[in-house]
Every structure is written in structure tokens, then in C-alpha cells.
Amino acid sequence: MTRPLARRVARVAALAALIAAAAGAKGDPEADKAKAAADVVFREVYGKEYDRVRGRGTPAEKAALAKKLWAAARETTGDPALFGVLADKALAAAAADPAGFPVAVEIRRARLTDGKDRPEQLAGLAGVVEKMARVEKPDRRAKLGADAVELYREAAEVCHDQGRDADQAAHLARAAQAAKALLPPALAAAAAKDLAADAGDFEADRRMAAEFKRLAAQLQARADDPKANQAMATALLRAGRPAAAVPHLRASGVDRLKQLGDALAAPAVADRLRAAELFRAAAADSPADKATLLGLARQQYEAALAAEPNVPDGNRLRLLVKELPPFKAVGVRPPAPGAVHELFDENKELLDTLVKGGGAVKSFGWSTADRYSGFGSLRVVEGTRGGNAFAVFLAESPPAGQYRYVRFAVKQVKGTRLRVGFVADTVPVANYVFGAAAAGEKCVRLADAPPAEWTVVTRDLIADAGVAGVGVSGLWVETDGEAFVDYVLFGRSARDLNRTALRPGPAGDPK
């Protein structure tokens, strides 16, 4: 570790705020003036050195200048325009020669955002990683090449979500080129298979979207059409949206489907079990949808067992769950084994450990009144609570069973501040804050206020913490009001997290 973890984490808060402010300032006349002023400052302080090194400097001098400018950008507080100018100049210097590529990767990774420009940002990062790989020895080249392929694949996935089909295809093509050029033959062949499967998933998703559009048009013309309602219910169930299917099941004109709609709309454990049995019965009569319906039955059994572990006949149900196939939404492949670790969704054992942990709160525990996914969530009222309750190892290029990204869902109905923190024993790895940062607090500040509706946060822990090879063992939650936390997952990549299906809750449809 080149500098203490605490210093790296401390800088992330200001860095994230500056990036967000700079991203939101495009097209603003005042922002243009601020950028012009920042350019003047840059020229005054670094202009001569920058021109000399960029023009006649050695590779080592260019890399050193890039590091210097990026360090200055990270130390900049309260001036997004100056941060942007410094970061841009640092990137230009870093990208000029292989010696600076590691700094260019760090800059591009730190400046990733979740907006419409994310695919281009991911592709830019992948391009630098690809350039790095081409000048490395074979083992390092393969590692970096695999990273580049994954980044291009994520860019394609985001383009697909944005409806940019041509760009999605272009990013998949770049991924294929990178795999062929940088990976050993066996790995390149596996990557080609994955990319073909991605293309197939995207096409299936497009077909489903067209089917939804067609059915919606039919129902708009005649809302009580039984056949159209049944077709829409089937399509929604295949997509993993049981709550949205409820009104269409009830309007389908088929007795068993009406019963299924009633069961899915009710929150009681008995209704979960009844829905599961109805799904199993439907599977026996529908060979084409058998796997989907049995997967939905398994979801309902799991939800019932999570809500009431001591449900009558629970051991039989647990054995049955193991025999039923997991649900797979049409057009979405589940992540590979070991690619995602569910820390908390229905994990009451973790809650029990945290209840016995440190900190003081007015109230802390499991809530079925509000949730993002599944049957309940973690509810915290006025205070701080947490503890060491798990073991997750972080890695820059994680193999199966190690991780890099974290995802969690949060909501706060009262109060002005929310913090979700991850620690290694007692040492902070990353603190994520909605609202004001406390004096001297080491954190990533995500927004000016906690979200009033469920909001999903996905973060690169390696980029936020600035280190790899560290274990995460604890979760802490702090609020000055009433907050809910749900759906805490660790993933090898953002793509793997995106492939993780949500569990339906009491009334079904996760957001």
C-alpha cells in the first residue's frame, strides 16, 4: 500500500462531489465561465511545465506529470471546474505513453458516473486497459485483457438498457476483438461463447419488449380481453414481474390463474405457499413454460420460509426448494457460480449478529412493512449500529469467491443523514453518506439528502478504497431518522450484479 488506507478513503468524498458537480454543469453559462477561470489558473501554475513535458518530455516525465496533476485534482475542494481541468490534463499526459497508462486507468475509473455517458466512459476505460495489456508480459496481458473484455461487455449492457442497439453491438465487437488479441486461445474461446450468449440475451430482451408493446396495444383497445390478459400475465411472469401480472391473471378468465392472482396479491405466508402450489400445478400443464413456472414456485417457497422459518412442514419445503430449478427471467442469464455473494436480503442470521454488535440506536431490526426485494428489510431508527458478521475478500481482478463491487438499496423516511459503512475489522474500507458529512469524516458523499424512495447504490470498492487485497468483515448503518437497508450484495463485476434476480416480496413485484 503506497499510502495509508485512511487517507485514500478520506479523499473520495470530495472527489465524488466534485465529479458529480462537474458532470451536472455541462451547457451552463456559469459553468463555462468557471472552466475558463480554471484554465487560467492551470496555465498560471502548470502551463510552462505542461507544455514542455507534453512536447519534449520523456515517458517517465510525462507519467510523473500525470501523477502530479491527478494528485492536485484529488486535493482540490470546492471547485469542480478546476478539478475537471486538472483531471483532463492529467489524463492527456497519462495517455501519451505506456508509462502513464496506470494513472490513466485510475483517472477514468474514478470519473465513471451512472448517467447516459456511462457506456462511453466504460469504453474509454476499457481502451486504456487494452493498451496497457498490449505492452505487458503474457500472464499480465491475459489478466488485463479479461478486464477490458468485461468493461466492453458492461458498456454493451448499459447501451442495451438505454435502447442504443447499434452502440451495444459495437461494444460487443470491441470485446470480441480484445479477447482474440489478448487472451490465450482457451480463454478467448470461452469469451467468444459468453459474447454470443450476451447477443442472444439482448435479442431475446428486444423480442420481449416488442411483445409487451403489442399486448399493451391490445389491452388499450379492450382492457377486458381475456386472451390478451392471459398473454400479458404469462409475459410478465416470464420476465420475473409477478406483482405486475396480478391484475392480468385476475382478468384472464381462467379459474386457476384467477386464484394465482389472488394468492400473489396477498402478503400472508399461507398465500405464498398457495401460490407456489398453483405454479407447480401450472407447470405440469405447460411443458413450454415448465422451468419458468417451477422457478417461480421456488421463489414463493423461499419467500414463505424467509418470512416464517418455523412454518409447518418446513423441512419438506426446504428439501423441495433444493430440487426445484432457480427462476431465470427471459433474456437474463444468472451470474456464474461464485460471481455474486448475497450478504443481506433475507439473511436474518446476519441481523441477529448485528443486533448484538456495537453502537446505540432507538430501534433496530427486521421489518416486513417496507422492502426493496424479498420479504423484509433492515430498519434502523436514530443511531448507529453495526458489527463484524461476515468475511468477504476484495480483489482488483477477482476470481470466483472474491469480489470488487458492492450493491445495496436504501430508503429514509425521516431525518437528514444516512451512512452505510463497510469495515475490515475496525478499519473503514468505505463509508457511503447521504446528507452532510461529519467534520473530518472519511466518506463517499453520494447525495445532499437521503432518498425518500428506494434507491440502489452500486459502487466499485477498489476504486473507492484505493486498495485491493483487503477483507471486508463488517457493516455499519447510521441515521438521524428512520432508514431502511436491503439487498446488500458483493459482485465480481457490475455486470454480474445486474444479472442477479430480485426476489418478489409479499405483494410480488420488486422495483
N, C-alpha and C positions, 0 to 999 in steps of 0.2 A: 504494500500500500504506500503510495508516494506521499500522501498527506493524510492526516487523521480523518477518520470517517465523519466525525462531528463537524469539521469544517466544510466538508463536501456537502453534507446534508443541509447545513445552515445556509448555504448559498442558493439552494434550489428554490426557496420561497421567493426571493427577489427575482430570480431568473424566470420562474414560471409566470410571475405577474408581469414582468417586462415583455415576455414573449406574447402573452395574451393581449396586452395593451397594444403592442406593435402590430399584431395581426388584425386588430379591430380598427386600426387607424387608416386603412387604405382608402384613398379617394377623399380624404378630409383635408380641406384647405389649411386648417390649422396644423394638421399633421405634416403637410408638405412644408410649411414654414419651419416646423420643429426639425424636420430632416435636414433642411438647408442649413439651419443653425448648427446641427450636429456635424454636418460635413465641414463647416468652417472650423469647429473645434478639432475635428480629426486632422484636418490639414495643418492646423497650427501646431499640434502636439506631435503627430506622427508622419506628416506629409513627406518631408525630405527622406526620412529613413525608409518609408514605404516605397517611394519611387525608386530609390537606389537599390534596395534589395529585390524588388519585383523586376527591375530592369537588368541588373548585373550581378545579383547575389547568387551565392552557391546554394545548392539544395538544402544544406544544413542551415544556412542563414534564413532561407525562406520558411523552413519549418519552425525555426526559433521565433521568427517574427509572428507567424500564425499563432503560436502558443502565447506569445506576449499579448497580442491583440485580443485573443479569446479570453485570457485571464482578466484583461482590463474590462471586457464586456461583462463578464460574470460579476465583477466587483462594482459595476455601475448600478446605482439605485435611484429610482425616481425619475429616470429619463429614458423612456422606451426608444425614442428616436436615436439617441446616442448609442444605446445598446445595439439597435439594429445596424447602424453604420459600422460599429466595431466588429460585430459578428460577420457582416457581409465581407468586410475587408480581410478579416481573419480567414474566412472560408476561401476567398480568392487566393490568398498566399498559400494556404494549406494544400489547395488542389493543384498547385503549379508543379509539384514534384512528388514522387512516391514517399519521400521522407516526411512529407506533411500529411499524407493520407489519414493516419490515425487521428490527427486533430480534426480533419475534415469530417470524419465519421462521427466524432464526438459532438461537433457543432450541429451537423444535420440531425443527429438523433435527439439532441436537446431541443431542437426547434420544431419537432413534429407536433402538429395540432390535430384536432378531431374534426376540422371543418371540411369544406368542399375541396380544399387544396391538398388534403392528405395523400391521395394517390401520387401526385407529383412529388410531394415531399418524400414518400417512401421510395419512389423510383430513383430520385436523386441520391438518397442514401444508399440504395442498392447499387447504383452505378459506381459510387466511390468504393464500396466494399468489393465490387467486382474488379476494379482497377488494382486495389490492394492485393487481391488474390493472384492476379496475373504476374506479380513480381515476387511471389513468395515460393518457398520450397513446397514439394508436393503435399505433405501432410497438412501444413498450414493453408495451402491453397484450397484443399478439399474442404476444410472447416469454413473458411471464408466464403467459398463458393456456395456451400449449403446455406449460409446466412443470406447471401444475395438472392438465391432462388426463393427462399421463404419471404423475403421482403417484396420481391416482384409478385409473388402469389398473393400476398396481403393487399398489395396495390390493386391487383386484378379483382379481388373480392370486394374492396371498397368501391371500385368503379361499377361493379355489378349492382351493388346496393344503391348506387346513385343513378342507375339506368344508363350508364355510359358503356354500351356494349362494344363499340369499336375500340375504345381505350382498354377495356377489360381484355379483349383478345390480344392487343398489342403487348400488354404486360405479361400475359401468359407466354407469348412468343419470346419475349426477352428472358423470361425464366428458363425456357427450354434451351435457348442459346447459351445462357450461363451454365446450365447443368452439363451440356455437351462439352463445353470448353474447359470447365474447371473441375469436374468430378471424375473420379475413377469410373471405368465402364459399368461396374455393377451398380454403383450409386446413381450414375447418370440414367441407367435403365429404370431404376426404381422411381427416380424423379419424373421421368417421362410418363410413367404409369400414373403417378399422382396428378400430373398436369392434365392428362387426358381425362382423369376422373373429375378434376375441377371443371373442365369444359363441359362434361356431361351433366354435372350438378347445376351449372349455370343454365344450361339449355332446359333442364327439367324445371327449374325455377321459373324460367321465362314462359314455358308452356303452362305452368300452373297459374301464373299471373294472367295469361290470356284467358284461361278457363274461368277464373274468378270474374274477370271483366264481362265475359259472355253471360255467365249466370246472373251477375248483378243486373245486367240489362234486361234479362227475362223477368227477374223479380220486380224490377221497377215497372215493367209493363203490367205484371199481375202478381202482387205480393203473396196471394194465397195459392199459387200454383203448387200442388203437392209434389209433382215430379221435380220441379226446379228447386224447391226447398230441400228435398231429399238429396239432390245432386250437390247443392251448396253445402249441406251438412257433411256429406261424405268428403268433399274437397277440404273443408275446414278441419275435419278430423285428421285427414292425411297430412295436413300442414302443421298439426300439433296445436290446434286452437279450439279445444273442446268447449270453452265458455261461449265463444262466438258462434259455435254450432248449435247451442241450446235452442234458440227460437226457431231455427230451421228444422231441427229434429221434431219439435212440437208441432210444426205445421206440415210435416211430411205425409200425414195421412196413414202412416204405418204404426200400428199399436206398439210394437216393441221399441221403435225409435222414439215415440212419444214418452214412453216410460224412461228411456235412457236420458232424454232431455230433462225430465223432472228430477231424476237422480243426480245429474251433473249440476243442476242449479241449486241443490241443497247442500248445506255445509256439514251435516252430521256424518259420523263415521259409518253408520248403517247405510247411508246413501252412497258413500264411496264404495262400500262392498257390493251394494246392489248394482251400481254402475259397472263394476268390474265383472260381475257375473253376466250382465247383459252384453258387454263387449265380447266375452268368451263365447256366449251363445251366438252372437252375430258372426264371429269368426268361423264357427262351424258351418254356417250357411253361405259364407262369402269367401271362397278359395282365393280369389284375386287379391283381396284385402286382408287375408288371414294374419300375416305378420304384423301389419299396422294395428289391427284390432286387438291382437294379443298383447302387443306392446302398450296400447292404451289401457288394457286391463291391468297389466303390471303396474303402470303409473298409479292407478286408483288404489290397488292393494298397498303400494308403498306409501301413498298419502294417508291411508287409513291407519297403517301400522305406525307411521311417524306421529300421527295425532293421538293414538291410543296404543302404546306398546303392549299393554295387557289385554288387548281385545280378545274376546273368546275365540278359541281355535287359532290363536296367533301362531303357534308353531307350524301348523299345517299351511297357513298362509305364507309364512316365511319360506318354507320349502317350495311352495308353488311359485313364489316370485322368482326364485333361482332358476326354475325350469322355463319360465316364460321369457320370450325374447325382449330385449330392451326396445323401447319405442324409437323409431327412426323416421323423422319427418321427411317427406318427399323433397328431393333437391338439396338435402343437407346431410353430409356424411359426419358421423360422430368422430371425435378426435381419436387418435391412435391410443392404445393402452399406455398408460404412464405419461400421457401428454398433459393431463389436467388433474389437479388434486383439489377435491372439494373440501375446503376447511370447514365451512359452515353453510348449511341450508336447512337440513332437518336434524342437525347434529346436536341433540340435547346433552350428550356427554360432555361436549366442549363447554356448553353453557354451565353445566354443573361445576366444571373446573373453574371457570371464570367467576362464578358466584362466590367461590372460596378464595378468590385472588385478592389483590391489593386494591386500594382506593376506597373512596366513600361515595355512595350515591343515595338519593332518596328512594329510588326503586330501580330494580334490575332483574330481568328475567325474560322468559319466553312469552310471546304474545301471539295469539291467533286472530286478534282483531284487525291486524294490518300486516301485509307481507308483500314482497315483490315476487317471490317464487315459492312454491310449496305450500305448506300448511301453516307456517308461522314465521316469526322473525324475532330478533333480539331487540328488546325495548330497554332504553336507558333514560332515567329521569334525574336531572340535576345532579351532576357529579362526574366522577371518573372511576372507572372500574376496568381491570384487566389482569392478565397473568400469563405465565408460560404454560401452554396447554398442548403444544404440538411441535413438530420438527420438520422444517422444510428447508432444503438446501438450494441456494441461488447460484446460477452459473451463467456466464456470458453466452455460451452455446450449449444449452443444457441437453444431456441425454435423457432417456426415459427415466422418470423418477426424480428429476431435478427441474427447476423452474426459473423463469425470468420475469414474468408478468403477474400482476395481481388484478383482480376484478372484484368489486363489491358494489352493492346497491344501498343507498342511504336515503333517508327522508327525515325531516324535522318539522313538527307541527307547532312547536313553541320554541322561543329562545333565539339567540343571535349568533351562536358559535357552536361548531361541531368539529371534533377531531377524531380521526380514526388512525391509530398508530400501530406500526409493526416493529418489534424489537428482537434483538438477538440476546437472550437472557435479559439483561437490564440496559443494554446499549441500543439506542434508537437506530433503526435501519432507515425508516421513512415514516414521517408524520404527515398526514393529509388533512388540511384545515379548510373548512368553510367558515367565513367570517373573519374577524380580526385576529391576527397573530399576536400572541402574548409577547411581552418585552423579552428579547433575547431568544425567542423560541426558534428551534431548528425545525422547519416545516416546508412542505409544498402547499402554498396557498391556492386553492382551487377556485374559489369564488368569493365575492364580497359578503354573501349571506348563505346560510344553509338552504337546501332546496325544500320547498313545501310539498313537492310531489316526488315520487320515487325517481331517483337519478342513478344511473350506472356509471361508475368510475373505472376506467381501465388504465393502468399505469405500468411503465417499464421500471421495475425496481432497480435494475442495474444502473440505468441512466439516472434515476432519482438519487440513489445512494452513492453512486460513483465508485462502487467496488463490486467485485464478484467473489465467489468462493466463501460466502458467509451464510450461516444458518439463521433462519428466522424461526423464533420459538414462541413469540407472544403477541397477543392482540390487546389493544387498549382503546377504549371509547370514552370520550369526554364530551359533555354537553351542558349548556346552561339552561336547557329546556327539556323537551320530550323528544327523543330521537329514536329512530329505528334503523337497524343494520341487518342486511340479509344477503344471501347469495355471495359469500366470500370464497373465491376460487383462486388458485395459483395455476398458471399455464406456462408451457414451454414457449408459446408464441401467442400473439393476439389472435391469429387465425384459429388456433386450437380452442381458445376461449369462445370465439364466435361460433364454433361448431358444437358447443355444449348446449344441450336442450334444457330449457327451463321446465320445472315441474309445475303441473297445474295445481292451483290452490283449491280451497273449499268450493268456490264458485267457478273454478276452472281456469280461465284464460290468463296466463301470465302476460305481463306487458312486454 
